Structure formats: structure tokens, C-alpha cells
Amino acid sequence: MPPPSLPPPGPRFQPDPPGRGAARKPPGVSPAPPPPSPRPRTASAMRSDPPRYRERRYWDERYREGAAEPREWLGGFGRFSELLEAELRHGDSVLVLGCGTSALSYELHERGYRDVTSIDFSPACIEAMRARYARCPRLRWAVMDMRALAFPDASFDVVLEKGTLDVLLADEKDPWRVSPRAAAAMHRVLAEVSRVLRPGGRFLSITFAQPHFRAPHYAQEAFGWSLRHAACRDAACGDAFHYFLYVMCKGQPLAASDLALGERLWHPPAPPSPPPPLDEDEDEDYLLAIQL
């Protein structure tokens, strides 16, 4: 059974060429690199106010009220640097989806990955990021909807997201049975990611979503990529909590087990039947049999 039909894409936005962001610096905003955020966003924090996460207005208001202060969803670059840099090559053209006010793009730039384009659908966010990193003209920023990327096919070697796709599923009631609307929204974004990746390119996704919940979305044959993942243990929480890095490589086939996972997304298992109720006699017999 094919995935459900997708709603029409949102408006497309053209990115600025390198260096143009510096001229749009608003007064009073320092271009110096920000200090690392002391309080990363977690899964519980994300679920505290999910109903408006899909709205552009929510994010614009949030960035303006908070002066677009630096925030790190799921943690800063240092938490994931070892796993990420194993998948990156200097010279890669990198697209960061839903950059927010994270320092991730700047951290990549400082480690020698100089071809980095970052998008977000909030104009307030992009305005602040252009100003903050005006001294890094090779960092490019664009107001753009990840559901309708304005780039030509095969534009990037790497597409990277950290917690951005989690927003699409934040208000789902049952992670085992994702609503058709949420599944279609995720499918649309992933189709765009696949389109702008070059052959051999990698899509890197960092999320708190466990493989049995997230892998079915990624394991779709139509995207033309393979799938693997690694767990990122949070040292502060020991073994109690993990984040995950999913790696999709364009042009490599999915394993048979992953294809089966992908099918499960469109054919979720039926909910278990409730146990039959006990009649009064059976209930009394059970209670009498308990040895206290």
C-alpha cells in the first residue's frame, strides 16, 4: 500500500548568497559567537507545549521575546561531535534543517566545515543568526520551509538535523500508531531531503526517538537510501537516557529488515484486545486463594 497523498507544499524561499547576511544586522546585536547554552532542551520539555510547535508565529514570538538567545535542542555539538565527525568530510556541502538559534552551524564552521547553509522558517530566527555570525561570511542563512526546499536536485553532500523532525510528531498520542497527517508531513520532508542529496550523500538525524519509533519513517524505499543508527549516551544520565544518530546514505539499498520496518508504518499492528472481564464468583475465588 503506498503512503497517503501529501498536502500541497508550502511557499518556497530563495536563500541569500554568501556574505549578504552581514548587511542586515539589526542594531544592538553583537556578532560575536555565543557562549554554549547551559540548558539543553529535552524530550520532556519539548512535550510541555507541543500544540503550537507547527506554527511559524509561535517560533517568531518565541525568538523575539527571548531576544533569539542561543538554545541547544538535545545538547550542544560536543555531545555528538565524535559520531558526527565520523560521517563528515572537509569539503562537504552541508545543509542544516531547522537551525533555530543553535550554535551547531558555527561549530561546524570552526572545525573546518566551511560550506554550511542553514535554514529555518522563522524570519526572526534567521535575522538574529545572520547578525550573530556576520563575521563568518561563508555561513549562509535562509528563511525556508523544509517541506519545500528551494534548492535544485542533488545540491548537498550532507543534510543534518538535530531535533527538528521531532516537532512533526510532538503532539502524537500514540508513537506506535502515528496519525496519517503526521506520517504524511514526515514523508514530505524526507522526500525533499532525498531530492537535494547528491549520490553518496548522507542524511544525519539526531533525535531522542528510539529506533522502533523513528526507523519506520526513514526506512522507505522511495527515498533511495540505506539506514543505520548509533546510540549517543548522555554522560549526565548514565545509561538511563539515550539520543540517537540515524545515518541514511543516498544510493545504497535498504536491508530487508529495514524494508519490513518501513512497511509497518503504513500497516500498523492492530491494538490488542482487552482481557475478558471476570465475573463476581471468579473474582471472589481469586481473592480467597491469596495467602497473606
N, C-alpha and C positions, 0 to 999 in steps of 0.2 A: 504493500500500500504506500503510495507516495506521500510526502509531507503535505500538510494542508496548504492551501493557497495563501500567499502572503499579501498583506495590505500594501497599497501603493507606497513607494519610497518617499521620504521626506525631501525637503529642498536641498539643493546642492550648493556648496560654498566654495569659492576659489581661495586657495591658500596664498599668503603673501610670499614673494621671493625672499631669499636670504637677505638680511640686513635691513629690511624695511620696517621691522618692528621697533627699531630704536627711535624713529621719528614720532611714534605715537605714545611715547612715555608720558603718563599723566603727572602733574606736579605733585611733589611731596612723596613720591615713591622711590626708594633707593634701589639702584640696580645691583647692589652687592648681593652675592649669593646668600640665601637664608641659612640660619642655623638649623640643624636637624630637628624635626618635630619630636617633642618629648613624649607624646601620647598617640601611638598608632591606633587607627580605627580597627575594631574587632567585629566579629560576626554578631555578637550581642548588641553592640552599638548600632550596627547597620540596621538591625531589625527593630530598633526602637521607634523609628519614624519612617517606615517604608512607603506609605501610601503616596507620597509626593516625589519619590526618587525619580520617577519617569518624567517629571515636569521640568522644562527649561527654566521657568520662572522661579521654581524652588531654589535651583542652584545659583541663579543670578542674585536672588535676595540673600542667600547664604554667603556668597563671596563678597557682596557689598557690605553686609552687616559686619562680617568678620574681617573687613579690610583685606580679603583674599590672603589671609595668613597661611604660611606653609602648613600643610597637613599630609600625613602619610597614611594611606589606607593599607592595612595589613603589615605595616612596618617599612622602614627605610631600606635603601639599596644594600646596606651592609648585611642585612638578614638574608638576602637572596643572591649576593654577588657571586659566590662560588658556583652555584648552579647556573646562574645566568651567563656568566662569562665563559663557561664551558660550551655554550651554544652560540656565542657571538664571535665574529671575526672583525678585526680592524679593517675598515673599508666597506663594511656592510652599510647599506642604506636602510635606516630603521624608522618605522612609523610607530608612535606611541598613541594608543587609543585612550580617550577619556583621561587626559593628563592631569586634570584638576590642578591643584597648587602643589603637587608633589615635586620634590627635587630630583626625581628619577631621571628625567631627561638631562638635567645639568650634570648629575653624577656620571651618566654615560659619556657625556661630552668631556668631562675632566679625566676620564680613564682612556681617552683616545678614540672614542667612537664619535667622530665629528660630523657625520651625516645623519642628523636626527631631526625628524619632523614630528611635532606633537599637535594633536587636535583635541578639541573639546567643544561641545555645543553651547557652552555658556560664553557669551561675549565678554562678560565681566571677568571671567577667569582668564581668558586669553589676553585681554588688555593688561591685566596685572602681571601675567607671566612675561609678556613682551617687555614690559618696563623693568621687571626684576632682573632679567637676564639680557638686557640691552648690550652689555659688554661682550656677549657671546654671539656675534652675528651669524655664525653657522648653525645656531639653534633656530629652527623655523617653527612658527606658531600659526595655527589656522583655526578659525571658527568653522566647525564642520560636524555634521551628523554621521556617526559611524554606521548608520543604516544605509547611507547613500554617499559613499566616498567619492570625492570629486577627482580622484587620481585615475590616470589611464591604467589599463591592464598591465600586470607584471611590472609594477613601479618600485617594489621594495624587496630587499633580501630578508628582512625581519619585520614582523608586526608583533608588537609587545603590548600586553595589557596587564594591569595589576588591580584587581578588584572591580574593574569597570563592568564586566559582563554579569557580575553578581547582582547588580542593580536590576537587571531584566527579570530576575527570579526572586527578588527580595520579598514580594508580597504573595508568593505562592503558599498555599495552605498545606500541601502535601508534596514533598520533594520526590516521592515515588511516582506520583501521577501529576505531572506538570500540565497545566491548562494548555489547550490549543493555542491561545493567544500568546502565552509566554514562549512556547516552543517555536511558534512562527517568528516571533521577534528575534529569538536567538539564532534561528536558521538564517534569517535575512542578514544579520550582522556577519555571521560566519561565511556566508556566500560572498559578501563583499571583501572580507579578509582574504579568502582564497583567490578572488579575482585579482587583487592588487599584488599578490605574492608572485615573485619570479619562480621559474622552475628550480627546485632545490632550495627554495626559501623556507624559512621557519616561522611558524606562529607560536609565540611563547605566551602562555596564560598562567598567571599566578592568582590563586583563589583559595579560600578555605573550604570549597566544595569537595567532598570526598569523591573518589573515582566512580562509585556505583551511582552517584547522582549526576556528575558532570560529564563523564566519558560518553554516555549515550548521545549527548548533543554534538560532541566533537567527532564521533565515530560514524560519520555519514559519507558514503562512497562518493556522493556528488561533489564533495569538496576536493577530492583528488589528493589526499594527504594521508600519511601514516600517523599513528598516535602512540605516545608513551608518556609516562609521568614519573615524577620523583617526589618524595615527601620532604618538606622543609620543617625540621623540628624547631620549635620555639624553645630556646635555652631557658627562658624565664619560667616556662611552664613544664619543663621536663618532657616526659612522654605523654602528657595529658592532652596536648593540643598540637595539631599539625596544620601547616599550609601545604599546598601542592603546586608544583610546576608541571604544566602539561606542555608537551612539545609535539607539534604537528609539522611534518616535513613534506612540502609540496612535491608531488611527482612520485612518491613512494606509496605502495599499496597498503591498505589496511589488513591487519591479520584477521583470520576467520573469526576469532573470538571477539574482536572489536566490531566486526560487521554484525555479529549477533547482538552485541550491546546496542548498536545503532538501531536495529530493528525494534528493540524493546521500547524505544522512545515513542514509536507510533502505535505499538501494540502493548500497552502496559498490562501487567497481570491483573486479573480480577481481584477485587478485595475479598479477604477471607470471610466465609460465612460465620455469623455469630454462633456460639455454642447453644445447644437447646437448653431452655430453662428447666430447672429441677422442680419437680412437684413437691408439695409440702412434706409428704412421707419420706421421700429420698433425702430431703434437707435435714429432717429430724434424725434419720438413721445415721447420717454422716456426723452430725454433731455428737450423738451419743457414743460414736465409735472413737472419738478423740480421747486419748489417755492423758489426763492432766497430772 
